[in-house]
Amino acid sequence: MKKEDMSCIDCAVKNCNKMDKTYPDFCLTTHMDEEVLNEAMECYNEDENRKVTIAAAEVEYENYCKHTRVEEIMDFAKKINAKKIGIATCVGLLKESRILADILRRHGFEVYGVSCKAGTQKKTSVGIPECCEGVGVNMCNPILQAKLLN
C-alpha cells in the first residue's frame, strides 16, 4: 500500500490520543488541511454543537469503561435533556433493536425506530446492479432513515 493511501485505519501508533509517541509519516494530523480543521473547530462555537460536545466528554469522563454503551447513551441523552431517541437499524437487527428500545423505554425515553428497508425501494431503482439482488431485492435506505428520524 502506498503511503498516500494510508489513513487512521492503518495506524498502530495512535499518537493523536495521548501524544506520547511520534506520528507516522502518513498521519492525517500532521498533514491536515488547516482550513478544514479550522472550519470543523468553528462548528464547536455553535450552541447546540457545544452542548452536545461537552455532554459527550462528561459521559466519557464519568463512565468510561464502567458503563455499557447502552448506559452511556442514556446518560448522554439525559445530559442533553433528550426525551426522544431514534434508532436507525438494519432490518437484520430488529430483534436487538427492540431489546434496546425496551430498555430505553423502561428508562423513560420515547423511542422511534426506522429499519434500513423502510420505504421498500428496489435496489435497481437507484442504479444498483441487478446482480446485487441475489441477497435481496430491496435496498437499504440510510438517507430515508435519517430523514424520518430527524
CYANA upper distance limits for C-alpha pairs under 8 A (distance plus 0.5 A):
  1 MET  CA      5 ASP  CA      7.20
  1 MET  CA      6 MET  CA      7.80
  2 LYS  CA      6 MET  CA      7.36
  3 LYS  CA     25 ASP  CA      8.25
  3 LYS  CA     26 PHE  CA      6.39
  4 GLU  CA     26 PHE  CA      7.08
  6 MET  CA     10 ASP  CA      6.48
  6 MET  CA     26 PHE  CA      6.70
  7 SER  CA     11 CYS  CA      7.41
  7 SER  CA     26 PHE  CA      7.12
  7 SER  CA     27 CYS  CA      7.08
  7 SER  CA     28 LEU  CA      7.07
  8 CYS  CA     27 CYS  CA      7.46
  8 CYS  CA     28 LEU  CA      7.54
 11 CYS  CA     24 PRO  CA      8.06
 11 CYS  CA     27 CYS  CA      8.40
 13 VAL  CA     21 LYS  CA      7.73
 13 VAL  CA     22 THR  CA      8.24
 13 VAL  CA     23 TYR  CA      7.56
 13 VAL  CA     24 PRO  CA      7.68
 14 LYS  CA     18 LYS  CA      8.05
 14 LYS  CA     23 TYR  CA      8.32
 15 ASN  CA     19 MET  CA      5.11
 15 ASN  CA     20 ASP  CA      6.65
 15 ASN  CA     21 LYS  CA      5.96
 15 ASN  CA     22 THR  CA      7.06
 15 ASN  CA     23 TYR  CA      6.35
 16 CYS  CA     23 TYR  CA      8.26
 16 CYS  CA     29 THR  CA      7.81
 23 TYR  CA     27 CYS  CA      6.60
 23 TYR  CA     30 THR  CA      7.91
 26 PHE  CA     31 HIS  CA      8.07
 27 CYS  CA     31 HIS  CA      6.86
 28 LEU  CA     32 MET  CA      5.93
 32 MET  CA     36 VAL  CA      8.21
 32 MET  CA     37 LEU  CA      7.54
 33 ASP  CA     37 LEU  CA      6.88
 34 GLU  CA     38 ASN  CA      6.46
 35 GLU  CA     39 GLU  CA      6.57
 36 VAL  CA     40 ALA  CA      6.71
 37 LEU  CA     41 MET  CA      6.65
 38 ASN  CA     42 GLU  CA      6.53
 39 GLU  CA     43 CYS  CA      7.18
 40 ALA  CA     44 TYR  CA      7.90
 41 MET  CA     45 ASN  CA      8.15
 42 GLU  CA     46 GLU  CA      8.20
 43 CYS  CA     49 ASN  CA      7.26
 44 TYR  CA     49 ASN  CA      5.81
 44 TYR  CA     50 ARG  CA      5.58
 44 TYR  CA     53 THR  CA      8.15
 45 ASN  CA     49 ASN  CA      7.62
 45 ASN  CA     50 ARG  CA      6.62
 46 GLU  CA     50 ARG  CA      6.55
 47 ASP  CA     51 LYS  CA      6.64
 48 GLU  CA     52 VAL  CA      6.70
 49 ASN  CA     53 THR  CA      6.48
 50 ARG  CA     54 ILE  CA      6.60
 51 LYS  CA     55 ALA  CA      6.68
 51 LYS  CA     80 ILE  CA      7.63
 52 VAL  CA     56 ALA  CA      6.59
 52 VAL  CA     80 ILE  CA      7.14
 53 THR  CA     57 ALA  CA      6.74
 54 ILE  CA     58 GLU  CA      6.63
 55 ALA  CA     59 VAL  CA      6.72
 55 ALA  CA     76 PHE  CA      6.69
 55 ALA  CA     79 LYS  CA      6.39
 55 ALA  CA     80 ILE  CA      7.14
 56 ALA  CA     60 GLU  CA      6.70
 56 ALA  CA     76 PHE  CA      6.70
 57 ALA  CA     61 TYR  CA      6.59
 58 GLU  CA     62 GLU  CA      6.46
 59 VAL  CA     63 ASN  CA      6.28
 59 VAL  CA     64 TYR  CA      7.86
 59 VAL  CA     72 GLU  CA      7.06
 59 VAL  CA     75 ASP  CA      7.10
 59 VAL  CA     76 PHE  CA      6.63
 60 GLU  CA     64 TYR  CA      5.44
 60 GLU  CA     72 GLU  CA      8.47
 63 ASN  CA     67 HIS  CA      6.09
 63 ASN  CA     72 GLU  CA      7.71
 67 HIS  CA     71 GLU  CA      6.27
 67 HIS  CA     72 GLU  CA      6.77
 68 THR  CA     72 GLU  CA      6.76
 69 ARG  CA     73 ILE  CA      6.58
 70 VAL  CA     74 MET  CA      6.90
 70 VAL  CA    100 LEU  CA      8.14
 71 GLU  CA     75 ASP  CA      6.62
 72 GLU  CA     76 PHE  CA      6.49
 73 ILE  CA     77 ALA  CA      6.56
 74 MET  CA     78 LYS  CA      6.62
 74 MET  CA    104 LEU  CA      7.81
 75 ASP  CA     79 LYS  CA      6.76
 76 PHE  CA     80 ILE  CA      6.95
 77 ALA  CA     81 ASN  CA      6.55
 77 ALA  CA     82 ALA  CA      5.47
 77 ALA  CA     83 LYS  CA      7.94
 77 ALA  CA     85 ILE  CA      8.36
 78 LYS  CA     82 ALA  CA      6.41
 78 LYS  CA     83 LYS  CA      8.29
 83 LYS  CA    108 GLY  CA      8.19
 83 LYS  CA    109 PHE  CA      5.82
 83 LYS  CA    110 GLU  CA      6.58
 84 LYS  CA    109 PHE  CA      6.08
 84 LYS  CA    110 GLU  CA      5.05
 84 LYS  CA    111 VAL  CA      6.20
 84 LYS  CA    112 TYR  CA      8.06
 85 ILE  CA    109 PHE  CA      7.21
 85 ILE  CA    110 GLU  CA      6.78
 85 ILE  CA    111 VAL  CA      5.51
 85 ILE  CA    112 TYR  CA      6.99
 86 GLY  CA    111 VAL  CA      6.32
 86 GLY  CA    112 TYR  CA      5.39
 86 GLY  CA    113 GLY  CA      6.08
 86 GLY  CA    114 VAL  CA      8.29
 86 GLY  CA    149 LEU  CA      6.35
 87 ILE  CA     97 SER  CA      7.93
 87 ILE  CA    111 VAL  CA      7.95
 87 ILE  CA    112 TYR  CA      6.77
 87 ILE  CA    113 GLY  CA      5.00
 87 ILE  CA    114 VAL  CA      6.82
 87 ILE  CA    149 LEU  CA      8.31
 88 ALA  CA    113 GLY  CA      6.37
 88 ALA  CA    114 VAL  CA      5.59
 88 ALA  CA    115 SER  CA      6.66
 88 ALA  CA    116 CYS  CA      7.53
 88 ALA  CA    142 PRO  CA      8.29
 88 ALA  CA    145 GLN  CA      6.51
 88 ALA  CA    146 ALA  CA      7.98
 88 ALA  CA    149 LEU  CA      8.20
 89 THR  CA     93 LEU  CA      6.93
 89 THR  CA     94 LEU  CA      7.22
 89 THR  CA     97 SER  CA      7.32
 89 THR  CA    113 GLY  CA      7.56
 89 THR  CA    114 VAL  CA      6.68
 89 THR  CA    115 SER  CA      5.49
 89 THR  CA    116 CYS  CA      6.46
 90 CYS  CA     94 LEU  CA      7.20
 90 CYS  CA    115 SER  CA      6.12
 90 CYS  CA    116 CYS  CA      5.58
 90 CYS  CA    117 LYS  CA      8.18
 91 VAL  CA    115 SER  CA      5.73
 91 VAL  CA    116 CYS  CA      6.34
 91 VAL  CA    117 LYS  CA      6.96
 93 LEU  CA     97 SER  CA      6.57
 94 LEU  CA     98 ARG  CA      6.47
 94 LEU  CA    115 SER  CA      7.95
 95 LYS  CA     99 ILE  CA      7.02
 96 GLU  CA    100 LEU  CA      6.85
 97 SER  CA    101 ALA  CA      6.52
 97 SER  CA    113 GLY  CA      8.47
 98 ARG  CA    102 ASP  CA      6.54
 99 ILE  CA    103 ILE  CA      6.82
100 LEU  CA    104 LEU  CA      6.68
101 ALA  CA    105 ARG  CA      6.47
101 ALA  CA    111 VAL  CA      6.57
102 ASP  CA    106 ARG  CA      6.62
103 ILE  CA    107 HIS  CA      6.98
104 LEU  CA    108 GLY  CA      7.11
104 LEU  CA    109 PHE  CA      5.96
104 LEU  CA    110 GLU  CA      8.12
104 LEU  CA    111 VAL  CA      7.60
105 ARG  CA    109 PHE  CA      5.34
105 ARG  CA    110 GLU  CA      6.57
105 ARG  CA    111 VAL  CA      7.11
112 TYR  CA    149 LEU  CA      8.04
113 GLY  CA    149 LEU  CA      8.25
114 VAL  CA    118 ALA  CA      7.12
114 VAL  CA    145 GLN  CA      6.23
114 VAL  CA    148 LEU  CA      7.94
114 VAL  CA    149 LEU  CA      7.88
115 SER  CA    145 GLN  CA      7.63
116 CYS  CA    139 MET  CA      8.36
116 CYS  CA    140 CYS  CA      5.25
116 CYS  CA    141 ASN  CA      5.73
116 CYS  CA    142 PRO  CA      6.57
116 CYS  CA    145 GLN  CA      7.09
117 LYS  CA    121 GLN  CA      8.10
117 LYS  CA    138 ASN  CA      7.20
117 LYS  CA    139 MET  CA      6.80
117 LYS  CA    140 CYS  CA      5.61
117 LYS  CA    141 ASN  CA      6.63
118 ALA  CA    140 CYS  CA      8.48
118 ALA  CA    141 ASN  CA      7.60
118 ALA  CA    144 LEU  CA      8.13
118 ALA  CA    145 GLN  CA      8.03
119 GLY  CA    141 ASN  CA      8.38
119 GLY  CA    144 LEU  CA      8.26
120 THR  CA    138 ASN  CA      6.44
120 THR  CA    139 MET  CA      7.77
121 GLN  CA    125 SER  CA      7.44
121 GLN  CA    138 ASN  CA      5.86
121 GLN  CA    139 MET  CA      6.41
122 LYS  CA    126 VAL  CA      8.34
122 LYS  CA    137 VAL  CA      6.09
122 LYS  CA    138 ASN  CA      4.86
122 LYS  CA    139 MET  CA      6.22
123 LYS  CA    127 GLY  CA      7.48
123 LYS  CA    128 ILE  CA      5.77
123 LYS  CA    129 PRO  CA      8.04
123 LYS  CA    130 GLU  CA      8.00
123 LYS  CA    132 CYS  CA      8.24
123 LYS  CA    133 GLU  CA      7.52
123 LYS  CA    137 VAL  CA      6.39
123 LYS  CA    138 ASN  CA      5.74
123 LYS  CA    139 MET  CA      5.03
124 THR  CA    128 ILE  CA      5.29
124 THR  CA    129 PRO  CA      6.58
124 THR  CA    130 GLU  CA      6.52
128 ILE  CA    132 CYS  CA      7.46
129 PRO  CA    133 GLU  CA      8.24
132 CYS  CA    136 GLY  CA      8.00
132 CYS  CA    137 VAL  CA      8.17
133 GLU  CA    137 VAL  CA      4.94
133 GLU  CA    138 ASN  CA      8.01
141 ASN  CA    145 GLN  CA      6.89
142 PRO  CA    146 ALA  CA      6.67
143 ILE  CA    147 LYS  CA      6.75
144 LEU  CA    148 LEU  CA      6.53
145 GLN  CA    149 LEU  CA      6.59
146 ALA  CA    150 ASN  CA      6.43
